[in-house]
Each structure stands twice: as structure tokens, then as C-alpha cells.
Amino acid sequence: MIRGRFEVPDGVVDGVIAVGVAAALLSAGASGPHAGTGLDLLGYPLLVAGGLALAARRRAPVPVLVVTGLCAAGYQAAGFDVPAVAYLFAVYAAVRAGHRTVTIAVSLLVLAALPVAALASLHDTGEAFARARGALELAWLVAAGAAGEALRQAERRADEAERTREETARRRADEERLRIARELHDSLTHQISIIKVQSEVAVHVARRRGERVPEALLAIQEAGREATRELRATLEALRDDDTAPPRGLDDVPDLVARARLTGLDATLTIEGERRDVPVAVDRTVYRIVQESLTNIARHADAATASVRIDCRPDALTVRVDDDGKAAPDIAPTPGTGLLGMRERVTALGGGLSARPRTEGGFTVRARLPLERTS
């Protein structure tokens, strides 16, 4: 429950209400008429117990309903002419929780028990029925049940509205994902296919003529094949709501091997004990290494690159270094690749640094926690 800008736990609210009702019942019992039958000592605890039981009305509405009904009958038998206020609260809570049938059955029993209980102290049937009717009138009972049912229906409609909003948002996300998949297919598939086919034709012709195939052409051929595989996997993931098997840590050696085809002296070191890694972390490791090696090939003008992955029980660390042209006194301009890496790492609760090295070149270091991404 919210009060202004402060959130008050429901348990505290229920406790305050329970204490207030208990105090009101005790005050009414002490100041109102009651028979001096020697049962007063029993009546006062029942008045207090009936009110305090309301503290558990959310957690156990039916037991509270029974307890408050028994307390009402008990202090009527002790000679206290006090309205069954606690029982009305319990009726409201039980109906709100959806226990309508049980509430009706218990209420009929309480309505029948109150006159019988009152006879223990009055010994007059007419007066006993009058006192019982004053303690729990049928109109009060119906009003309490109606209030509980009205709030239950309002909460149910609110839940249904929330589910409808979530379903609408998911449907729109699915539609947008399919639209993106179509756009990617229409805009990229044709161009990548041309690059792939042309490079494969060039390699085939060179080999048929007995000529040496340039390393750059082989790299273009392999990059075209990999781009085709990546695009196909991306499109499948978009269409299938990310159910396609993702590339991960096991695929990093292939990334490093392909980087060597471009003439880059790339090395891979994996340290620590390998264990099951969450899918999101596994995928992010692959993307970090992939993007880092791509940036090295495009921008770094580097001769060597090293990929180091440290597997620890609490975190997985990825570091990619190169000896390119980056200098410590030149601030790097973050591109979409670095921004994408940072967003992925941050979403997993980790941290990423990408900066020039003191000895020259560039370094990308990411730490991915494992405990938060099970």
C-alpha cells in the first residue's frame, strides 16, 4: 500500500487495523452493558483476540474468519453486548480473497450461534435474539461481503488489463522483430551473397589456372561465408524469438583462426577451470571477441593480437590486446561496435573498458559476473 511517496508494507497496515479494532472492542466491552456472570475475565481476552486476529487476514483469511466468529460468540456468551466488528472485517477479507462459499457457510453458522451464545448470560430467548441481531445484523454482513467482492472484481479487472497490455507489447515486439528480419533479409542478403559468390568464383578461377590464391582473397571468401552464417543465424533468432542456438565460448577459437587468415598474428589463451556458463554470458564473450578482432582488422593496422579469457567461479574476464596505431594521448572515438559491447556487458551487470595501451595499441577488457546471470 502506498501513502504519498512512502510505501507502507501491507503487514504493518493490517497490524495497525488489528490493534485499532481490538482497542475499540475492548473499550466498547468495558463501557457497555454486560452481565456480571463471572465470565467477564473470559470475555475481555476474547474481545482483544478477535481484533488482533485481523493481523493475519491477508495470509489466512478463512482461519481468521473462523477465529473472529468464535470470539464473537464467546464474548456474547460472557455477557458482552458488543457488535461483531472484527468478524465483519474478516468477512470482507475472505470474500476479497475469493472464498465466497466458505464465507457464506461460516456466516450462517455464526448467525445461528450468536443467539444460542447470548442465552448463556441472559436466559431469555427474546432478549438473546435481540442482542444477537444487534451484534451482527444481516445488512452489515451483506455490506461487508459486497465490499470485498467489489474490490476483488476491481483487482481482477486490473490484472486482466495488465495482462492485455503485456500481450499487446509482446505482439508489437514480435511484429517489429519480424519487420527487422525482413529488412535485414532484403537489404543485406543480396549484397553478402554477391560478395560470397564473387570471391568463391575468383578463388576457383585462380586455382584452376594454377595461380597462387592471395591470402586477402581467401580471407574475403571466409568472411563472406561467415557473414552468411551470421546473417542466417540472426534472421532465425529474430523470427524464432531467439530460440536459435547462439554462438559462444566454444566458437571463439574459430574466430581467432579466421583472424589469422587476414595476416594478423592472433593468439588465444583460456585460463581457469571451464564450467557451465549462462547462455547470455557465453554469447556476449563471443560478440566481444568478434567485434574486437573486427575492429583490429579494420582500424588498428596491427601485426599481432592476443585474446585472453580467464574463467573464474564468480566471473569471466575477456581481454583483447593489439599492437596497432592507437596511442595513449589520443582519445578513442567510440563507434557502434564499442557501444554495442558496452550495452551487452552492462545489461549483464558487468563492466567494460576500451582504451589505448601505454605501450601502444589498444585493449578491450570486459568482466562478466556469473552469479547474477543464472
Order of alpha helices (4+ residues) and beta strands (2+ residues): beta-beta-alpha-alpha-alpha-alpha-alpha-alpha-alpha-alpha-alpha-alpha-beta-alpha-beta-beta-alpha-beta-beta
